[in-house]
Amino acid sequence: MLETITPMKTADAKDALLEPAGKAETEKRGRKASKEVRQLQLIEATIDSLAKRGYAETTMADVADGAGLSRGIVNFHFESKEKLLIATLQHMYDEYSAHWRAALEKAGDDPARQLQQLVWADFDRSICNKRKLAAWLAFWGEAKSRPTYQALSSSRDAYYQQVFIDLCTTLKQSGSYAYEPQVMALALSAMLEGLWLRLMMGTEDTTRETALQAANAFLAAAFPKHYG
């Protein structure tokens, strides 16, 4: 006797056919998430090692041990120390960029507030701390001899610098200042980089708080009509 195929049985059969595909997709997403998590673990361990040992002394083995993973896992994800370090530098730039962009958005449409928020963001603890400053210093020490680092830094820095130029241009117009916007933007960037360098070097009289005070004093001196 032939079995009558009811709509319910047809639906069950369809679900059975779709289940393996759905399961496979879920497993694929899980593997992707696991890959991203592993890579982030290794990048964070690299930052730790750079802060502790410096650039030259950081090894793949150090990173693996710091992440609590096997050395084969490091090689699987990054293949070489150079690729790992480039990925780490890229991650740090992405984090820094997301941070200052969020600060800029938070400031709203007021250019004076925008510039102030950018300056404040540079000394936020999540970005400006001993661990990350030491890692930045390690990369900066190598940038001159490594074109890849220079290219990555230059492209990011150029866009960030243009934001400062645009803000200085707007403030000049609204405050009738005599400075050249590009020159003032350069001075502002150099001031912030100099304060970061003093923090990196562990200068005794420089803390995040005193560095921020100095930056605010610069804003007040350069833009007196906007910052009292």
Steps between C-alpha positions, in 0.01 A plus 500: 500500500636840405535744785313825458733797520339761721606866511643445849723217382612711206596782738688258724695371204585854392623587849715189499661609176560854626639401840848390383544825305391706799725309733793537265443876481487526880824303531660723235405813695634337816833427336520859372427638845757266650759618247434866582514429873830312466655776290393764751649292783830485315496872417434594863781266609727670244420841649585361844831362374594824320430693820701258710788399270511749215492436128819302443455269798140407425475151350218280372562273799455793741170587335375141510589467867341835582178403325497156660498335156728261318775633277343318209187713541708818461660368182162387367343844533793727415775286343780735605597755762486778242141419402401481866655839572336662196163363614567635849590846369189497279288405801644782710439755225143372452436528873647850517306612193170367634570676829560848359216466250262417785626803692446720195146372454424550869598867471214582264526783247698754704855514356651630827340213688617256232862610532482486877354150492779383265761632743328345799468167316877483462539469876213263571618207712377240251740637238765676704640246746850365567441171320380652173738794510792258531372302202466818292854598596627160384337546160612862464857388559476265201294715263795676338653174373174322409310637196187299588472673836566839340231446237242394757583787732510764227159418354330507842688807627424700184124462545515578871714807430250625244230495767717733711562728202129525424416580862777761525369656178149526641619640832715759324200624306271519803765652729680724247837353599817584308659155485527276193272196557747245366780634719278509809379145433861386473587672828200339669593152375864546600392610847283190547770267366758665724285446809446137402876460458563640847244256638664215308842589637363509855602860568435552871319833471264375229184301574181463301347773715786750462525421128131578456543822697783601268291418193210708632739788569616480139140521378435803722813676373444417134124559491428752781159597361381140514668362815505711812 
